[in-house]
Amino acid sequence: MIEVEGLTKRYGDVTAVDDLTFAVRPGRVTGFLGPNGAGKTTTARIVLGLDRPTRGRALVNGVHYRELRHPLREVGALLDAGAAHKARRAVDHLRWLARSNGIAARRVDQVLELVGLADVGRRRAGRLSLGMSQRLGLAAALLGDPAVLLLDEPGNGLDPEGVRWVRTMVRAWAAEGRAVLVSSHLMAEVAVTAEHLVVIAGGRLLADTTTDEFVRRHCAPAVLARTTEPARLLDLLAGQGLEGRHDAGSSVVLVPGADTAAVGRVAAAGGIALDELSHRADSLEEAFLRLTADAPGFRATAPGVVS
């Protein structure tokens, strides 16, 4: 497992990680979420011994990464799919990693087969496509058959079939008893892959809970009513103590906290025809955006908007 305890990392006056504590436990997939600049990569680098913390600690299976004699046997990581030397053949890259960690050479062929690169193993890393490079990074992470996996954007560059393959494999690895930490901006994938979430922003912990509980806690379910008379429907709803929302030019009225039967009765009593009446539950993406709306981070400005 991965244990992060009171972790703080400062770069001069900038605090990248601020007193962060969480655990990635065996047997489940933990999603690691946060806006750009939230501190996810810094945290991962500290876990992997690439950076030293200012304060606190990060342990892998109870010890610091730097203390592991054969680290690839303990933890597999994918941080940078382009880390392989461009002039080195994919198979030689993995052979070098295997030899440096006391891993049997036959394991190289096994992981190349597993990630779908058996036919291109002799191709140089610099000639691999983005998706193939990502698969090579996954092969390296799996090389030592580790009990802990730390994967940053594992579906990056993959086609839909590849993304589905990663989703299936990540679940299978956790089902085998491994501790799996997945950082991704593909919220739809995290929603169907991760059972648990760790959400950070500005280097601080915002949530450490199950995915289902996170969505329930940070979502506002609503009824969606589509009609050619949205303004009149809003007035009738207000008369019944139901507050709706409507964007100008749209035919959709959203009524937070209501049920479809109540909205349907109001529309029927007013003689308003509804083209659609449905329950709308927020997604993980909407819950995440709601929680992190005011959090520090790097965000683009919408076209035509000057902040």
N, C-alpha and C positions, 0 to 999 in steps of 0.2 A: 504494500500500500504506500501511498504518498501522504506524508504529514507535513503541513505547513503551519508553523507556530510563531505567532507574533512577528511575522516577517516584515521588515522595513528595508527599503533601498532608496538611498538618496544619491543624486548626482549634483553635487554643489548645492544650490538652493532649491533644486527640483526634487520633490519626493515622488518617485515612480510607484513605489509600493508602500502602503501605510498600515502597519500593525495588522497584517493579514493572517487569518487563521482558518484553516479548513482541512478536511481529510478526503482522500480518494480511496474508497474501500474496495476490497476484492468482490468480484461477483456482480458488479454493476458498471454501467457506463455513466460517467459524470461529465456533463457538459460544462465547459468553462467559457462564460460569456462576458462581454463587456464592450463598450464603444472603442473606437480607435484611440490608442493612447491610454487605455485603462490600466495597463500594467500587466497584462496577460503574458506577453513575451518575456518581460523582465522576470516574472515569477517562474516561468518555465526554464529560463536560463539559469536561475539560481538553483532550482531543483536538480538540474543536470550538471551543476558544478562549473558552469561557464562564467558565472558572475558570483561575487561574494556579497552577502547581505550586509547592510549597515548594522542591522540588529535582527534578532530572531534566528530561526533555523528552518531548513527544509530537509526532510529525511525520506529516504527510499528504503522500505523494508527495515526501518529502525536505525539506519546509519546514513551518514552523509555520502553523497554520490562519490566524492573524491576518495572515500575509504573502500569502495568496492574494488575487489581485485580484478574481476572480469565483468565490468559494468553492463555489457550487452547481454549477458546472461540474466541480469536482474531487471533491467529496464530498457525498453525499446523506444526510441524517440524519432519523430519526424518534425523537424523545425524548418528545414530549408531543403526543398526537393532538389535544388541545384548545387548541393554541397559536394557532389562527386566531382573529381578532377575531370575536366572536359576531354582530356586526351586518353583517359583510361577506359578500357572496355568495362561494360557493366559487370560482367562476371568477375573480372579482376578486382574491381572495386569491392565486391562482396567477399572475394577470397582474402583480400588484405584485411578486411574487418574481421573475418572469421579467424584468421591466423593470429591476429593481435589479441583476441579474446579466448583463445583455446577452444574454438568451435570446430567441429569436424568439417572437412572440406565438402563432404557429400551434402551438407545442409544448404550449401549455396544453390545447388541444382533444385533442391526441394522448394526453397523460397521463390526462386525464379519461376518455377512452375505454378506455385501458389498465387503469385500476383499477375500471371499472364505474360511473362516476359521470356519464357523459355526459348522462343524463336529468335529473339533479338539480343540474347545475352552477350554475344560477341561484338555488338555494336558499341562504338565509343559513346561515352556519356554525353559529349557535346553534340552528338547527332540524334539524340533522343528527343521526341516531341515533349511538350509540357506534361501531357498525360502519362507518357512512358517514364519521364523523370520522376513523376509523383509515385508511380508504381515501384520504381527502383528505390525510392526513399522508404516506402512501406516494406520492401523486401529487407532493407538494412535494419529496420526497426524490429522485424520478426526473426532476424537471423539467429539470435541466441535463445529463441523460444522463451522470452522473458515473462515473468509474472505481472509486470507493470508495463503499461503502454501509455505514452504521452504523445498525442498526435495533434499537430497544429494544421488546420484546414486540410484534412486528409482527402477530401473530394476535389480539391483545387485542380483544374485542368482536365478533369475526367469527363467523359461523355456520360449521358444518362445511365447507360448500362454499367459503367464504371462506378458511378455514384451509388447505384443500387448495390453493386457488389461490395463496396466499402461498408455501406450500412449493414448489410447482412453479416459481413465478417466481423465488424466491431461488436455486434450483438453476440455472435458466436464466441468471440474471445472472452467477453465478460461471462458468458454462460459456463465457460470452462473454469471460472474462478479467478480470472485475471482482474486486476484493477486497471480501468481504462479511463483516461482523461482526454476528452476531445474538445479542442477549441475550434469554433467555426462561426462564420457569419451567415451560414445557410440555415436560417431558423427553422425552416420546414424540415430539414434533415435532422437537426438537433431534437425537434419535437417528437419524431418517431424513432429516435435512436437512444437518447439519453433518459435514464430513469431518474437521475438526480441532477441538480443544477447548482453551480457556484457562479454567482454574478458579481462582478466588481466594476467599479468606476472610480476614476481618480485615485486608483491604487487601494481603495477601501472596499471591504466586503459589503454588498448590498443584500444578498440573499444566499442562503445555503439550505436548500430544501428539495423535496421531490418536484419533478416537472409538473405533475398534476396540481399539487398544492400551489406552486408558483403561479400557474395560469389562473387558478381560482382566486387567489389573493389579489392579483393585480389586473383582473379583467372586469369589465362592466358589461354583462350580457344585455342584449337589447332585442326588441322586436323590430323587424324591418317590414314596412308597409310601402308598397309601390302603387301610386295612384296619379291620375291626371289632375287631382284637386288637392295637392299637398297643403296649401295654405289653409283651406277650409278644414281639412282633417286636423291640422295643428290646433285650430281654434276650438274644435269640438273636443279634442283630447284635453286641452287646458281646462275646459269647462267641467271635466270629470276628474280633475286633479292629476292628469298625466302630462308630463312635460316631454315634448318631442323636439327633435332637431331636424333641420332641413336646410340643405345648401341651395342657394339661388340657382335656378336653372335645372335642378334635379327633380326627378319624380319620386324620390325616396324620402320617407320619413322614418327616422330612428327614434324609438321610444325606450330609453334605458330603464331597466328594472321592471318592465311590464311583462304581461304574458299575452300570447297571441289571441286568446279568447276575449280578453278585455278590450283590446284594440279592435278586434273584429266586430264586437258588439257596438262600439262607438261608431264605427264606420257604417254599419248596417242601419243603426238608428238615424243617422244623418243622410242616408241614401247615397253614400259614396261608394262607388265601385272600386274594388282593389284588384290590381293585376297580380299582386304578390303579397303574401302575408306569411312571414317565416320568423323563426327564432334565430338570432345571430349570436353565436358565441365567439369571443375574441380568440385569436390565435396566440401562440407563444411569441411571435414577432410583435404583435400589438401590446401584449403584456410587458415584454422587454422594453419597447419604446416608451411605454407609459412610465415604467419605473425609472428609466435612465434619461427622461426628457430634460431634466435640469442638471444632470451630471456633467462634470467637465469632460471635454473630449474634442476631437477634431471632426468638424462637420462642414459639409459644403453648404453654400447658400443657394436657395432656389433661384432659377432664372428670373431676372427682373426684380429681385429683392435685395435691398442694400441694408445691412445691419449696422 
